[in-house]
Amino acid sequence: MPKWETYDDFMYEHLVLAQQICDRAIVKSDPKKVAMKATMLWEFVKDFAPRSYQTLVFDCCYIVGNATGNKVSVPFLQNISADLLDGRRVKAMARTEKGHWYLSEEGKEAIMKIFGNDEVLYNDAVNQWTTDEYQQGEKTDHWCEMCAVRMESGETRKDILVEADELPIRPILICPGCRKWEWDVDTEN
């Protein structure tokens, strides 16, 4: 007998999981908006990504979280998974025998759809698994909480959490260590 009585029950369980993950991991954006985008991505990829449905939710929260200026790490998500899944530690973004689903053409296409076809946001989300060169910017007085190094300015990103026909472009600060970024609130209107 299946775990879910209806497809809606199945979808709801995974939406709730995404919301619980984002409530704990997302601090610089609205966790509900990030969870909704992560769930949209999960819906696009769940039929082809070689991951369990639950593990795939963690992957999607990682990807959308990092593309919205939230410094979500794989170890942090492992701790969250242990709390939410009765001790089971999920390793988000793990490689399977078929490779990394998010680096495949189909995976990239699905992610790009969520990101408004912004290649820079896609690269931000998967940069740990690619060899893209990092472009240095101007040093700022802001420090990366994860790496304890000065963040750099000079780049911009689309804000995918804004509901608009044309997504706004906002300035960011980027860490030269972990290459994660956050919104530069000092230079915004």
N, C-alpha and C positions, 0 to 999 in steps of 0.2 A: 504494500500500500504506500503510495507517495506521501511525502512529508506535508505537502500542501494540497488542500482540497481544490483550489482554483488557481488559475494563472495570476489573478490579482493578488492572492495571498502570497504567492511566490515573489512577485514584484514588490509588494509592500514590505516583506521581510528584508529584502536587500536595500530598499530605500531607507528603512529604519536603521539598518547597519551603517549605511553611508552617513546618515545624520549623526549617529552616535560617535563615529570616527571623527567627523568634522567638528563636532562639539568639543572634542578633546584636543584636536590637533591644529585647528585653525584659530589664530588669534588676531591677525591683522586684516581680516575680511569678515563678512557675514557668513558664519558657518552654514546657515541654511541655503544660501545661494551657491556656495561651493559644493555642498552635498547634492543639490539639484543638478548642477553641471556634471558632477562625478557620476551620478545615477544615469544621466543622459548618455555619457560616454560608455558606461557599463552596458546599457541597453544596446548600443551600437556594436559592441565587441564581444558580448557574452557568447554568441553563437560560433565564433571562430577562434577566439583566444584559448590556447591550451592551458587553462587554469581553472581551478574550482570556482564556483560562483562567488563564494565568500572571499577567497583570496583575490579574485579579480576586483572586487569592491575596494580592497585596500590599494591595489595598483592604481585604480582610477582616482581615488582620493589623493594619493601621492602626486599623480600627474597634474590634476586640476589644482591642488593646493600649491604646488610649486610654480604653476603658471599664473597664479594670482598673487604672488608676492609673499606667500607663507612658506617659511623654511621648514618643510616637513621632511623628516629623515626616515630611512628604512628602520634603524634601530628603535626610534620613537614609536613607529607604527607597530613594531613587534611587541613593545610593552603595552600599547593600547589593545592589541589583539588578545594578549594574555588576560587582560581585564574583561574584555567583552565576550570572549569565547571560552570561558571557564578554564583558563590556563593554557589553551592552545596558542602557540606563538606562530604567527603567520609572517613569512618574509615577503614583503611587498617587492615587486619588480624583479623577482627571481627568474633566472633563465630555466627554460625547460629543454627537453630533447630537441624540440622544434625551434629553439632560439628564443629571443625576446619578442613577444608578440607586438610590442609597441614600436619596434624597429622595422617590422615587416611593412610592406607597401600597404596592405589592408589596414594594419594598425595605425600607421601614420595618417592615412586618409581619414579614418574615424576621428582621430585626435584633432586633426586639422579642421574638421567640420565643427567641432566644439569650440575651437579657438578662432573661428572666423577666418580660416585659411591663413593664419599668421605663422609663418615658418620660424620666426624668432622665438615665439612662445613655445612652439613644439620643441625647438632645440634646448630651451631652458629646462623643459620638463624631463628630457632624456639625456642631458649633457654628461651625466656620469657614465653612460654607456656608449658614448661617441667620442671622437677625438677632435672635435671642433676647437679651433684656436681661440684663446681668450684675448679680447682687445682691452688693454688697460685704459682706464679713465682717470679723472682727476680725483685725488684723495680728498676725503671729507672728514668732518669731526664725528661722524657716526661710526660705531664699531659693530662688527658682526658678533652677535651673541654666541654663535656656535663656535667660531674660529678665533675670536678675540683679535681680529685684525681690522684695520681701517677699511671702511667701505668706500667705493669709488662711484662718482657720478658721471653723467654725460650720455646716458642711454635712456631710451623710452620704450614703453610697452603698451599694447592695447589692453584696456580694462574689460575683460570678457564677462564680468559680473554685471555690467550695466546693460539694462534692457533698452536698446536703441537701434535704429536702422544702421547708423554708423557708429562704431565703437570709439569712445574717446581714447586719445593717446596721452599717457601720463609719464612724467619723469620717474626714474627709478634710481636706487642705490644698489650696487652689485658688489658682492664679496669676492676678492681675488683668490681667496682660499677655496671655499666650497662652491663658488660660482652661483650661489643662490642669491636672490634679490628680494627687495621690498620696495614699496612705494616711497618716493622722496617727498614727504609731507611738507618739508621746509620750502620747497620751490613751487608748490601748487598754489592755485588762486586762493 
